[in-house]
């Protein structure tokens, strides 16, 4: 990469900068993927000198460095700078502009600037507005880009309002809405698995697929973030952004090219094809749950309502499951199922393609679609791909059992798996927006989930199911699956002793 740049991180004193952003940029640096001339400017309300900020970031790199190379931390730290700033002070942005000019001369940088908003969501409209007022959105002397963390709005109305605020001063091509799920190698591998292999794409349609299942579970609770989670809930926190994006990559049509717009156009078409869930359909198409106190491996675990910052009568869902359809030629009639939750048995995210049964069951053991072929695309942990298919059990007769054929990314001994933020930050510097959500995608996703959110908020007859912490959520979730005798895939029946690892 030859273009010089300054990377400005708003909220640089926060955990995300220490744990993810600075380590990701350092990883790019030690791999020689950054130009000779670049600088990083940390910005937040906290008052630090340049030296104090560098010292903090060096400690962070010593703890969170994801490479095997610590030799360049000192020289990398020389490129770190800091400015204290009150986010709503217009004059402070004029001072920021002057500081950027000084850094450009100091590091021989040509005006390219990235602004990363690692801040509370209520500042996502304020900071870009103030930057524009100080002329820091103008691209006459190099590109100017803004990266916005999720959530993009709290609901449809606030998302539309934020969209209007941003597009008043910034062009769409300058806005990068980051979703770290899209930076995961195994999420991107959905595209490669589908479109580089002639054996999968001919089967990737309603003629051959019975249903598609997406699971994202966490073994942890809200971990001291009860105040935030009370305003969010599982549907806002995971489904509206991360999991619908995964669904879109699973369901999209082949793009004409790998150019960003070609891929994002196909993603948008999926969102536009989502069959709306009407208010009258919510009871049958969506289910919510909340974990209650339980004992896990001999340890007592509090329920959600006992967590710090949570209301004693809270109706916030910690588990959400949806059943929906994509109304187009490829997917007509194929149900998609999403579930996500906290305090489940383990941490795992995967896409499962359930294929239809053979037209005629010749062999014993092939009773229903619970024994059908499955393609499992594991996103985390133990990243990889698994194919389940029937094989004859040795001996007389034709007894069939399912066996596995799998691939693990860990088998690539000489290949390092970059972090999601590392890939996305690199793409943002290159100006590659492929893995960043476009405005229209975000708005369509909000349109899809709003009827469910509204019904859960306003209809007292819709139950909030309790489930013991450490289980796979409410038993009623199985009722969303259409076929009798079929359930969700439960991927971790034999957990490691600490309950955190889950093999394919």
Secondary structure, 3 states (H helix, E strand, C coil): CCCCEEEEEECCCCHHHHHHHHHHHHHHHHCCCCCCCEEEEEEECCCCCHHHHHHHHHHHHHHHCCCCCCCCHHHHHCCEEEEECCCCCHHHHHHHHHHHHHHHHHHCCCCCEEEEECCCHHHCCHHHHHHHHCCCCCCCCCCEEEEECCCCCCCHHHHHHHHHHHHHHCCHHHEEECCHHHHCHHHHHHHHHHHCCHHHHCCCCCCCEEEEEEEEECCCCCCCCHHHHHHHHHHHHHHHHHHHHHHHHHHCCCCCCCCHHHHHHHHHHHHHHECCCCHHHHHHHEEEEEEECEEECCEEECCHHHCCCCCCCCCCCCEEEEEEEECCCCCCCCEEEEEEECCCCCCEEEEEEEECCCCCCCCCCCCCHHHCCEEEEEEECCCEEEEEEEEECCCCCCCEEEEEEEEEHHHCCCCCCCCHHHHHHHHHHHCCCCCCECHHHHHHHHHHHHHHHHHHHHCCCCCCEEEECCCCCCHHHHHHCCCCCCCCCCCCCCCCCCCCCCCC
